[in-house]
Amino acid sequence: MDLFGRSWGALRAAVADLPDADFARPSGCVGWLVRDLVCHLVIDAQDVLITLATPADAEPTVDAVSYWQVQERPPTGEDPLDALTVRLAAAYEDPHLLRFHLDDLGSAAGRAAELADPRARVGTRGEVLTVADYLGAYVLEWTLHHLDLIAHLPDARPLPPDEGLARSRAMLERIAGAAFPASLTDRDALLLGTGRRAPTDAQRAELRAAGVRFPLSVG
């Protein structure tokens, strides 16, 4: 629960401090500029608010790890929903409006998470899980998108929390069914494991020797 708040807070703070010009730069998401990624984060914040307000009585069907589904192929930016996000982001025109909307909804999502009962059950995407597992799943979402945000912005701060990187690596290893080589930093494991960065020949050999299935596209 606490790590959700810290990861989300760091990501929102990084967006808040971006100069307007950076919104037109590429992000780490294929086919998306930084402004498109920030628009996606607005939609994520809405999803958090909707899910926390959707109680469920049934037994949980997924947890923080099994919530994520491995996609058959990495995103290309051509998916209809991805294309819609690009159009929505362009409609903001002024980065200030997009920044304000994320701060407004993002703050509300963060407060709702703090107030939620971690043992309560909620429904989303046709599944049921505890609030603690739902928010735990989003640590991976926030961490990967924080890396996407700063992919081409080396001076952007703050960076993703170390605890969020470590937790996200552990989650991705459970999804992959194998541990990443110890020689990889948490950041490198996440970037390589999700196909956000191409491995060197030596890293590719290490990953294959470890039995890691990569790249993984989770959604």
N, C-alpha and C positions, 0 to 999 in steps of 0.2 A: 504494500500500500504506500509506504513512504517513498520507495524507489520510483514508483509511478510519478509522484509529485515532483521529485527532484529531477527526473529525466525530462518531464514535460516542462517544468519551469526553465531548465537550461535551454531547451530547444526554443521556447518562446522568447527568452531573453536574447538568444542569438539572432532571431528574426527582428526583434525590436531595434537592435543596434545596427542593422544593415543599412548602408547608404542607399538612396533610391536607385542609383545606377546599377547596383548589384542585383536588383530584381530582374534585370534583363539579361543576366549572365546564365550560362548553362548550369543545371543542377546535376546531381549524380543519377537522376532518373532519366532513362532513355526517352528522348523526345520532349522533355519538360525543361523549361527555364525555371529559375528560382521562384518567379512569381507563380508559376503553375504549381510548384511543390507547396508553396505557402497556401494557395487556394485549397489544395488537397488537405492540408492540416486543418483548415477551417471546417471542411466536411468531416474530418476525423473528430474534431471537437463536438460537432453536432451528433455524431454517432455515439460518442461517449455519453452525452446528456440523454439521448433517446434510450440507450440501453439501461442506464442507471434508473430510468423512470419506467422500465418495463419489467416488473416483478414476475417471477415464475414459481409455481408450486411443485413442478415435476423434479425428479432426481436429475442431477447434473449429467449431461451427455458428453461433455468435453472438459478438459482442464486448460491451464495456461499454455501448454505445449500442443496438445491435440486440437486446440482451437484453430491453429494454423494449418492450412492445406497447402501441400506442395503442388505447384502448377506444372503443367507439362512442358512449358517453354517460358523463358524469361520474357518480361514485357517488352513490347516493341514501340509503345507509344501510339499504336494505331487502334487499340481497343476503343469502342464507342464511348465508354465512360472516361477513359483517359482523354479522348478528344473533347468531350464535354467540359472536363476540368480546364483544358486550355482555353476554351471559349469563355468560360466563367471568369477565369483569371484576367483575360484581356478586357472584359467588361468593366473591371475596377478602374482601369486607366491610371489613376493616381496611386502609387505604392502606399501612400499614407492611408488610404481607405482600406486597402487590403491588410495593412499592418494593424489598423484599428480594429477591424472585424475579428482578426485572429486574437487580439488581446482581449476583446470583449467576450467572445465565446470561449476562448481558451481559459480565461480566468474562471468563468462559470463552471466549465468542465472540471477544473482543478478543485474548486470548492465542493462541487457535488461528490467528487471522489473522496475528499477528506471526510465528508459527512456520512458517507454510505457505510452500512453495516457489512463488514467483510464476509460474514457468514451468510448473508442474504443471497438468494438466487435470482438471476436475471436471464432474460431471453434475448437472443440476437442471432441473426443469420440461420434461423431454424434450429438453434442449439440452446441448451441450458447450461449455465455454469455459475459458480459462486462469484460474488463481486471481487473477492481477492484474486481469483484466477483470471477474471476478465481484465482487471487492472494490471495484473502481472503479465498477461499476454501483450498488453500495450507498451510495456517497457521495451520489448523488441521493436515494435513499430516506431516509437519515438527515437530510439537509438539509431536504427537504420536510416530514418529520415533526417536525423541530425547529421549523420555522415553524408547523406545526399546533399544537404543544404550547403555544407562547407567543402564539398568535393573540389570546387574550383575557386574557393575563397579562402586561401591559406591564413589570412589575417583575421577571419571571423572568430569571435569569442562570445560566450564561453564555449568550450569544447564539451562533448558528451561526458557525463560523470563516469569516472573509472568503474564504479560499482555497476552502472548500467551496461557498460561495455562487457564486463565480466559475466553478468547475468544473461545478457543477450547471447554471448558466445555459448554459455552452458545450454541455453534453450535451443540454439541452432544445432548444437552437437546432438541433443536428444532427438531433434527432428531428423537429422542426418543418420542417426543410429551409429555414430562413431565419433571419437574425439579428434579434433584437429591437432596437427603436430605441435608439440610444446615449443618449437622454435618460432612459431607465429605469435605475434602480439594479438591481443583481443581484437583490436581494430582491423589488423590484416586478415585475421580469421573470418571476420564478418564480411569484409569486402570481397575476399576471394571466394568464400563459401556461397555467397549470393550472386556471384558473377558480376559484381560491381567493379572489380579490377581483375585483369587477366594475370594468372600466376606466371612466374618465371619457370623455366624448364625444371630447375631444382625444386621449386615449390610444388609444381605439378607432380613430380615424382614422389615427393614426401606425402602429398595428399592421397595419391593412389596407394602408396605403401600402407598408409593408415586406414585404408578402406573407406575413405570419406566419399560419399556421393556428392558431386558438385558439378556445375553450380546449382544451387537450390533457389527456386523462386517461390517465396511464400506469400500467401495472401488470404 
